[in-house]
Amino acid sequence: MTQTPPRSTRRSTRDRRRAIIAAAERLFADRGYARTSMKQLAAAVGVADASLYNHFASKRDILEALYEERGFPRALDLLEHLPGAVDMERQFQLNALASADLWAQNSGFLRVVLTEVLAGDALALEVHESFMERWRRGVERLFLIYAERGEADAAIASAFSRMLVDLEFGSFMDRMLTIRSSDGELPYSDPAFRARLTEEVAMLVRANRQRGAAPAA
C-alpha cells in the first residue's frame, strides 16, 4: 500500500520548488535563459545538482513552471471553457482586455522570455509556441460556438483565430517594444491603448460575422 507523504514533507517540497522557480526567474532576467545552466540554478538555491533534478528534469520544465506560476495555463483553461453566453463582439473584446491584464501583470517576465525567443533560443521558442497554439485553438473553439448559432461561418474559424491572436499579440509586443521596462504594469492599462485594442478586435469580429446575423440581445 502506498503511503501518503507527511504534510510537512509536501510543504517542504512545494517551498523548494517555489525557491527554484524564483531563483530561475532572477537568473533568466540577469543572464538570459540560454546562458543559465542547471548547475547555476542549483548554486543559487543552495542545493546539490541532484536535488534540483528531483524537482525539475530540465530547464524547459522550469520555464513551463514559470508560465504556470504566472497564470498563463489558468487563463487558457478559462478561454477553453467559455460558453459563448455574451454577444460575439463583446466576448472577444472582453477576452482581449483579459489578455492585456495578464500581460500587464507579467510584463517583466514576458520581456525576458520573448527576448530569448527573438534571440533564437530553441527551447524558449518551443514553449512559447505551445502556448500560442493553445491560445489559437481556444479562440477557434469559441468562434465555432457562435458559428453553430449561425452568427459566423465555421469554415473560417481557423483563419479567424490566427488573425485575432496575431492582432492581440502584435499589439502587446508593439506596446512592450515602445515602453521602458521600468514602466511596469501601467502601459497595458492605458485607456487609449485599451480603447484602440477593443475597437480593432470589434472591427475584426464585424468583418467575420455572418452576413445578416444580428448581435445577441
Residue, then its C-alpha position, 0 to 999 in steps of 0.5 A: m500500500t502506498q503511503t501518503p507523504p507527511r504534510s510537512t514533507r509536501r510543504s517542504t517540497r512545494d517551498r523548494r520548488r517555489a525557491i527554484i522557480a524564483a531563483a530561475e526567474r532572477l537568473f533568466a532576467d540577469r543572464g538570459y535563459a540560454r546562458t543559465s545552466m542547471k548547475q547555476l540554478a542549483a548554486a543559487v538555491g543552495v542545493a546539490d545538482a541532484s536535488l534540483y533534478n528531483h524537482f525539475a528534469s530540465k530547464r524547459d520544465i522550469l520555464e513551463a513552471l514559470y508560465e504556470e506560476r504566472g497564470f498563463p495555463r489558468a487563463l487558457d483553461l478559462l478561454e477553453h471553457l467559455p460558453g459563448a453566453v455574451d454577444m460575439e463582439r463583446q466576448f472577444q473584446l472582453n477576452a482581449l482586455a483579459s489578455a492585456d491584464l495578464w500581460a500587464q501583470n507579467s510584463g517583466f517576465l514576458r520581456v525576458v522570455l520573448t527576448e530569448v525567443l527573438a534571440g533564437d533560443a530553441l527551447a524558449l521558442e518551443v514553449h512559447e509556441s505551445f502556448m500560442e497554439r493553445w491560445r489559437r485553438g481556444v479562440e477557434r473553439l469559441f468562434l465555432i460556438y457562435a458559428e453553430r448559432g449561425e452568427a459566423d461561418a465555421a469554415i473560417a474559424s481557423a483563419f479567424s483565430r490566427m488573425l485575432v491572436d496575431l492582432e492581440f499579440g502584435s499589439f502587446m509586443d508593439r506596446m512592450l517594444t515602445i515602453r521602458s521596462s521600468d514602466g511596469e504594469l501601467p502601459y497595458s492599462d492605458p485607456a487609449f491603448r485599451a480603447r484602440l485594442t477593443e475597437e480593432v478586435a470589434m472591427l475584426v469580429r464585424a468583418n467575420r460575422q455572418r452576413g445578416a446575423a444580428p448581435a445577441a440581445 
